[in-house]
Amino acid sequence: MKYSWILLSLLIVILPANLSANTLYFPQVAFGGGYSTTFVIINTGTAAVSSSVVFYDQNGTQRPEFTTPVSLAPASSMRFTLPNTGSNVTVLWGELNAGGG
């Protein structure tokens, strides 16, 4: 009997009140082959945030098909998932540039 393990990673990102030159990095994001990664991004500040989470492969090549727009009003949140698709594990890293508030 085969067992399939599914790992669900929940990443909670809280954007600080002062967004001056804020870049958040996600050093390892895995999905596929039984894995998915869920991001929860929370804006606790008083300024709106409009940006994107941009993903790159391990060689630093941008993967635009996974880029996710982020548009958050003050005191709001959003959630998105890179789903368990395909039989192979895909590992990326991500970057969210929250800009200057």
C-alpha positions as CSV (number, residue, x, y, z in Angstrom):
1,M,0.0,0.0,0.0
2,K,1.4,3.4,-1.0
3,Y,1.0,6.4,1.2
4,S,0.9,9.8,-0.2
5,W,2.1,12.6,2.1
6,I,0.8,16.1,1.4
7,L,2.6,18.9,3.0
8,L,0.7,22.2,3.3
9,S,3.0,25.0,4.2
10,L,1.3,28.1,5.5
11,L,3.3,31.2,5.3
12,I,1.9,34.2,7.1
13,V,3.4,37.5,6.1
14,I,2.6,40.6,8.1
15,L,3.5,43.9,6.5
16,P,4.8,46.4,9.0
17,A,3.4,49.9,9.5
18,N,6.5,51.5,8.0
19,L,6.9,50.2,4.4
20,S,10.1,52.0,3.6
21,A,12.2,49.9,1.2
22,N,10.5,46.6,2.4
23,T,11.4,43.5,0.4
24,L,10.3,40.2,1.8
25,Y,12.0,37.0,0.6
26,F,10.7,33.5,0.6
27,P,13.8,31.3,0.3
28,Q,12.1,28.0,-0.5
29,V,8.6,27.4,-1.9
30,A,7.7,23.8,-2.9
31,F,4.7,22.5,-4.7
32,G,3.8,19.5,-6.9
33,G,4.7,15.9,-6.2
34,G,2.5,15.9,-3.1
35,Y,3.3,19.4,-1.9
36,S,1.6,22.8,-2.0
37,T,2.4,26.1,-0.4
38,T,-0.2,28.6,0.9
39,F,0.7,32.3,1.5
40,V,-1.3,34.6,3.8
41,I,-0.3,38.2,3.5
42,I,-1.6,40.7,6.0
43,N,-1.3,44.5,5.8
44,T,-1.2,45.8,9.4
45,G,-0.1,49.3,8.2
46,T,-2.1,52.4,7.5
47,A,-1.1,52.7,3.8
48,A,-2.4,50.6,0.9
49,V,0.0,48.1,-0.7
50,S,0.0,47.3,-4.4
51,S,2.7,45.0,-5.5
52,S,3.3,41.4,-6.6
53,V,4.9,38.2,-5.3
54,V,7.4,37.3,-8.0
55,F,8.8,33.8,-8.1
56,Y,12.2,32.6,-9.5
57,D,13.7,29.2,-10.1
58,Q,16.9,28.1,-8.4
59,N,19.0,29.6,-11.2
60,G,17.4,33.0,-10.7
61,T,15.2,32.9,-13.8
62,Q,11.9,34.6,-13.2
63,R,8.8,32.4,-13.5
64,P,6.1,34.8,-14.6
65,E,3.4,32.1,-14.7
66,F,3.5,32.0,-10.9
67,T,3.6,35.8,-10.2
68,T,0.7,36.8,-8.0
69,P,-0.5,40.4,-7.7
70,V,-0.9,41.8,-4.2
71,S,-3.3,44.7,-3.6
72,L,-4.1,45.3,0.1
73,A,-6.0,48.1,1.8
74,P,-4.9,49.0,5.3
75,A,-5.9,46.3,7.8
76,S,-6.7,43.7,5.2
77,S,-5.3,40.4,4.1
78,M,-5.2,38.0,1.2
79,R,-4.4,34.3,0.6
80,F,-3.2,32.4,-2.4
81,T,-1.8,28.8,-2.9
82,L,0.7,27.3,-5.3
83,P,-1.2,24.0,-5.6
84,N,-0.1,20.4,-5.7
85,T,0.1,20.0,-9.5
86,G,2.2,17.5,-11.4
87,S,4.1,14.5,-10.2
88,N,7.4,16.3,-9.7
89,V,8.2,18.7,-6.9
90,T,9.0,22.2,-8.1
91,V,11.1,24.4,-5.8
92,L,11.2,28.2,-6.3
93,W,12.0,31.2,-4.3
94,G,9.9,34.4,-4.0
95,E,10.1,38.1,-3.5
96,L,7.6,40.7,-2.4
97,N,8.6,44.3,-2.8
98,A,6.2,46.2,-0.6
99,G,7.6,49.5,-1.7
100,G,7.9,52.7,0.3
101,G,4.7,53.6,2.1
